[in-house]
Amino acid sequence: MQVAVIGAGAVGCYYGGRLLRAGHDVTFIGRQPHVDAINAHGLLLELQDFRGHLPAKAATEASSLASPDLVLFCVKSADTEQAGRSLAGRLRPETSVLSLQNGVDNAQRLRAVTGHNIIPAVVYVGSEMAGPGHVRHHGGGALVIGGSPASEVLAQTLNAAGIQTAIAGDIETTQWTKLITNCAFNALSAVADIAYGPMMEVEGARDVIASAIAEAATVARACGVAIPQDLAAQILKIPAAMPNQKSSTAQDLARGKASEVDFLNGYVVRKGAELGIATPTNQALQVMVKLAERGKEMSGYRRPGINQL
């Protein structure tokens, strides 16, 4: 297939790399350092059982794309509308667009600006950009996608590329479950720049996480979403399974990039306010990340000669 990855970061490069290795024609749209490295040397894909450069095409603008068969839409939530508009005129009616993004409303927002059917997907992968054009896989890798006329064929294609893919009967519940998981771990991992394993060794961290989960689950149920009663117990197993993984929010802060906290804990806070549900733990976590972002900005202003990570 002709595949376009919009947002060539840790998620887009991992899944795009899997498809590339399976023989598909993949073009990555991303930031200049990654684009230059991919065009010069190929994508460096680092898995547990494979490490190598895969020849690929890359560009900074979607204007270079031909009409793809599949789009993996992997930009940060705040960039959804802008990146979506860049696809105008490049989507054929039969093009499948998968939204591989955090949060629960990106597919709807993307559909609004493209006028195209969008298939929501929930991502379960630990990966990072270890350098320009270099994606490193830490664990996981499964996808759950929403139902559509194209979903069965897509799932077969993705599974054949080594991407464990299932089709959800209720993708909204799956999306909210992932959102609640992000609310539990992302902010704490980010503000301390700490991986999940050692994070759980800090006294009180488990209690804060449990409170964030309880608030977010209450908001989800008030929105009419069926949340499993044992969700907290399932979420609290994740650090043991991925002890060395830092959250995507931690990776954003470390690189001086804007985080998605307003679409994670912040989304729960906004929906809670609409519904009259108190969410003090999620609000505190949101503010902590915003403070960390602001601190990095101010540090940069005071020390203009120092490169900020």
C-alpha positions in Angstrom: 0.0 0.0 0.0 0.9 3.7 -0.3 1.0 4.8 3.3 1.4 8.4 4.6 2.4 9.0 8.2 1.4 12.5 9.3 3.4 13.3 12.4 6.6 11.3 12.2 7.3 11.0 15.9 7.7 8.0 18.2 4.2 6.6 17.4 4.2 7.4 13.7 7.7 6.1 13.1 7.1 2.9 15.0 3.9 1.9 13.1 5.2 3.3 9.8 8.4 1.4 10.3 6.6 -1.8 10.8 4.6 -1.3 7.6 7.8 -0.3 5.8 9.6 -3.4 6.9 6.6 -5.4 5.6 7.1 -4.0 2.2 4.7 -1.1 2.0 5.6 2.2 0.5 5.7 4.7 3.4 6.2 8.4 3.3 6.8 10.2 6.6 5.7 13.8 7.2 7.5 15.3 10.1 10.0 17.8 11.5 13.1 18.8 9.5 15.7 16.8 11.6 13.8 13.6 11.2 13.0 14.2 7.6 16.7 14.9 6.7 17.9 11.8 8.6 15.3 9.5 6.9 16.0 10.9 3.4 19.7 10.5 3.9 19.9 7.2 5.7 16.4 5.7 5.9 14.4 5.1 9.0 16.4 3.5 11.8 14.0 1.1 13.4 15.1 -0.5 16.6 13.1 -3.4 17.9 13.8 -6.1 20.5 14.7 -8.5 17.6 15.8 -6.1 14.8 17.8 -3.0 14.3 18.4 -1.6 10.9 17.9 1.3 8.4 14.9 1.0 6.2 14.8 3.0 3.0 12.0 5.5 3.2 10.7 8.9 1.9 10.1 11.9 4.1 9.0 15.5 3.8 8.0 18.4 6.1 4.8 19.2 4.2 1.9 17.1 3.2 1.8 19.0 -0.1 4.4 16.5 -1.4 2.0 13.5 -1.0 0.3 11.6 -3.7 -3.1 10.3 -2.8 -2.3 7.5 -0.3 -4.2 4.3 0.4 -3.7 4.7 4.2 -3.0 7.6 6.4 -1.6 7.1 9.9 -2.5 10.4 11.6 -0.2 10.8 14.5 0.2 14.5 15.3 -0.3 16.0 18.8 -3.9 16.8 19.7 -3.4 20.5 19.6 -2.3 20.2 15.9 -5.2 18.2 14.7 -7.1 20.8 12.8 -4.0 22.4 11.2 -2.5 19.1 10.1 -6.0 17.9 9.0 -6.4 20.9 6.7 -3.0 20.1 5.1 -4.6 16.9 3.7 -7.2 18.8 1.7 -7.4 17.4 -1.8 -5.1 14.5 -1.0 -7.7 12.0 0.3 -9.5 9.7 -2.2 -13.0 8.4 -1.1 -11.4 5.0 -0.5 -8.4 6.3 1.5 -8.5 5.0 5.0 -7.5 7.4 7.7 -6.5 6.1 11.2 -6.3 8.6 14.0 -3.5 7.2 16.2 -3.7 10.0 18.8 -4.2 10.4 22.5 -7.5 11.8 23.8 -11.1 10.9 22.9 -12.2 13.6 20.4 -9.5 13.8 17.8 -11.3 11.7 15.2 -14.4 13.9 15.4 -12.2 17.1 15.1 -10.3 15.7 12.2 -13.5 14.6 10.4 -14.8 18.1 10.8 -11.9 19.7 8.9 -11.4 17.0 6.3 -15.0 16.0 5.6 -13.5 12.4 5.4 -14.5 9.4 7.4 -11.9 8.9 10.2 -11.3 5.6 12.0 -10.4 6.2 15.6 -7.6 4.0 17.0 -6.2 3.4 20.4 -2.4 2.8 20.7 -0.6 0.6 23.2 3.1 1.1 22.5 6.1 2.3 24.4 8.5 4.0 21.9 10.7 7.0 21.6 12.6 9.0 19.1 16.2 8.1 20.2 17.7 10.5 17.6 16.9 12.1 14.2 15.1 9.4 12.2 15.7 6.8 14.9 12.7 5.1 16.6 13.3 2.8 19.5 10.7 0.3 20.7 10.4 -0.3 24.4 7.3 -2.6 24.6 3.8 -3.2 23.5 2.6 -2.3 20.0 -1.0 -3.4 19.8 -3.7 -1.3 18.1 -7.4 -1.3 18.6 -9.4 0.3 15.8 -13.0 1.4 15.4 -15.4 -0.3 13.1 -15.8 0.8 9.5 -16.3 -0.8 6.1 -12.5 -0.8 5.7 -11.6 -2.0 9.2 -11.4 -5.8 8.5 -9.0 -5.4 5.6 -6.9 -2.9 7.5 -6.7 -5.2 10.5 -5.5 -8.0 8.3 -2.9 -5.7 6.7 -1.6 -4.4 10.0 -1.5 -7.9 11.6 0.5 -9.1 8.6 3.0 -6.4 9.3 3.5 -7.5 12.9 1.1 -5.0 14.4 -1.3 -6.8 16.7 -4.7 -5.2 15.7 -8.2 -5.8 16.9 -11.5 -4.2 16.0 -13.5 -2.8 18.9 -17.2 -3.0 19.0 -17.3 0.0 21.4 -14.3 2.1 20.5 -15.5 4.9 22.8 -15.0 2.8 25.9 -11.5 1.8 24.6 -10.6 5.4 24.0 -11.7 6.5 27.5 -9.9 3.6 29.1 -6.7 4.7 27.4 -7.4 8.4 28.4 -7.8 7.4 32.0 -4.5 5.4 31.8 -2.8 8.6 30.4 -4.3 10.6 33.2 -2.9 8.2 35.8 0.7 8.2 34.7 1.6 10.8 32.2 1.8 13.9 34.3 3.7 12.3 37.2 6.2 10.8 34.9 6.6 14.1 33.2 7.1 16.5 36.1 9.7 14.2 37.7 11.2 13.0 34.3 10.9 9.5 35.7 10.0 6.0 34.3 6.9 4.1 35.6 8.8 1.6 37.7 10.7 3.9 40.0 7.8 6.3 40.0 5.7 3.7 41.8 8.4 3.3 44.5 7.7 6.9 45.7 5.5 7.0 48.7 2.0 8.4 47.9 2.4 8.0 44.1 0.0 5.1 44.1 -2.6 7.1 46.0 -2.4 10.0 43.6 -2.7 7.7 40.6 -5.7 5.9 42.1 -7.4 9.3 42.8 -6.8 10.5 39.2 -8.3 7.2 37.9 -11.4 7.4 40.1 -12.1 11.0 39.0 -11.7 10.3 35.3 -13.8 7.1 35.5 -16.6 9.1 37.2 -16.6 11.7 34.4 -16.5 8.9 31.8 -19.5 7.2 33.3 -21.4 10.5 33.5 -20.8 10.9 29.7 -22.5 7.5 29.2 -19.3 5.5 28.7 -19.2 2.0 30.1 -16.0 1.8 32.2 -15.1 -1.6 33.7 -15.2 -1.8 37.5 -11.8 -3.3 37.7 -10.1 -0.6 35.6 -8.0 0.8 38.4 -6.5 -2.6 39.2 -5.7 -3.2 35.5 -4.1 0.2 35.1 -1.9 -0.3 38.2 -0.4 -3.4 36.6 1.2 -1.3 33.8 4.3 -0.1 35.6 5.4 -3.6 36.4 5.0 -4.5 32.7 6.8 -1.4 31.4 9.1 -0.3 34.2 11.5 1.6 32.0 9.0 3.5 30.0 8.5 7.3 30.5 5.2 8.8 29.4 4.8 10.7 26.1 4.3 13.8 28.2 7.7 13.3 29.8 9.3 12.9 26.4 7.6 16.1 25.3 8.8 18.1 28.2 12.4 16.7 27.9 12.4 17.9 24.3 11.0 21.3 25.1 7.8 20.5 23.2 4.3 21.5 24.2 2.6 18.6 26.0 -0.9 17.2 25.4 -1.9 17.6 29.1 -4.8 19.9 28.2 -6.3 17.0 26.1 -5.6 14.4 28.8 -6.1 15.5 32.5 -7.3 18.8 31.2 -10.1 17.2 29.2 -11.3 15.4 32.3 -11.2 18.7 34.2 -13.3 20.4 31.5 -15.8 17.7 31.1 -16.1 17.4 34.9 -16.8 21.1 35.2 -19.5 20.8 32.5 -21.1 17.9 34.4 -20.7 19.3 37.9 -18.1 16.7 38.9 -15.1 17.7 41.0 -11.7 16.7 39.6 -9.1 18.2 41.9 -6.4 15.5 41.4 -6.6 15.8 37.6 -6.6 19.6 37.9 -3.5 19.5 40.1 -1.7 17.2 37.7 -2.6 19.4 34.7 -1.3 22.5 36.6 1.9 20.7 37.5 2.7 20.0 33.9 1.8 23.5 32.8 4.1 24.9 35.5 6.9 22.6 34.3 6.3 23.8 30.7 6.3 27.4 31.9 9.5 26.9 33.9 11.3 25.6 30.9 10.2 28.6 28.9 11.3 31.1 31.5 14.7 29.3 31.9 15.2 29.7 28.2 14.4 33.4 28.4 16.9 33.9 31.3 19.7 31.9 29.6 19.4 32.5 25.9 22.8 31.0 25.3 21.9 27.6 26.7 20.1 25.1 24.4 17.0 23.8 26.2 16.1 20.2 25.9 
